Amino acid sequence: MESVTVDFPETALAEKAVIVSGGTTGIGRAIAIALASEGASVLVFGRNERHLSEAVDEIQSVAVGPEVVGMIADQSEPTAVKEVFEKARREFGGLDILINNAGIPGDSVEDSDENWQYVMQTNLLGCMWCCDEAVPMMKGRGGGHIVNIGSLSAKSRGPGSDVYVASKSGMRGFTESLSKGVAPDNIRVTLIEPGRVSTNFFDWSLEERQRKTERGEAMKSEDIAACVLFALKMPARCQLTMLQVRPSKDFD
C-alpha cells in the first residue's frame, strides 16, 4: 500500500488579501493573527477604537505579509460595510479571502425586543452584505474563499437565546445556498460552527475562562483560527462546506 501524505503548502496564504470582520477581539483577532503570520495582508474592522488599536499592534507584531490595516466600522450598517470593502480595494487592489466573524449575543423574544433588529443585522444581514461586496471582488481575481463563523447554537438551539439561534440558523442556510451559487466562479464558501469559546462573548471572569479551558469545557480562540487555516489550505479540488468543533467535555 502506498504511503499517505497530507501536503498543505507553506505559501498557500502568502500575499493573499483578507478581510476579517470583528477582527479586533476574540476569535476574529486570533484568525487575523494566524493569517498575518502566514504572509497574508489583513484588514480587520470592529466597533471599538481601543480594541482596534490593540489588535493592529498585535497582528503587526507577527505579520510577515505586506500590510496590516484596521478601521472602525459597524457591520450592522450597509454603508459602513461598503466603506470597508472600498478600503480593501484601495489598500490591496482586490480581495481573496473574507472571514465573516463579527457577531453579538442575542437573548429571547420573551425578554425584550430592543435589540432584535441589531442582532439580526449584525449577525446575519451583516454577513450577507459582506458577501455581496466580496463576491464581485473575488470574481475579478478569478476566485476566492469566504469563511462564515457560525455557531453550534444553530444545532443545539438551547432555550433563552432564540434571537441568536435565529441569526446563526439563517447563516447556516445562507452559506449552503451561496456556496452552490458561486462555485462556478471558483469561490469556495465554508461554514465553521464552534461551540463554547473562552472569549468576552460570554460573561465569564478570567479565572472562569481559564478553568473552563483547562477542564475541556471551552475552547480557545486559537483553536478556531486553526480550523480556518485548515479550511483555507484545502486543495482547490476540495471544498470544506461545514466544520463543527466543540469543547472535548461539552456534549450538549
Disulfide bonds with the S-S distance in Angstrom:
none
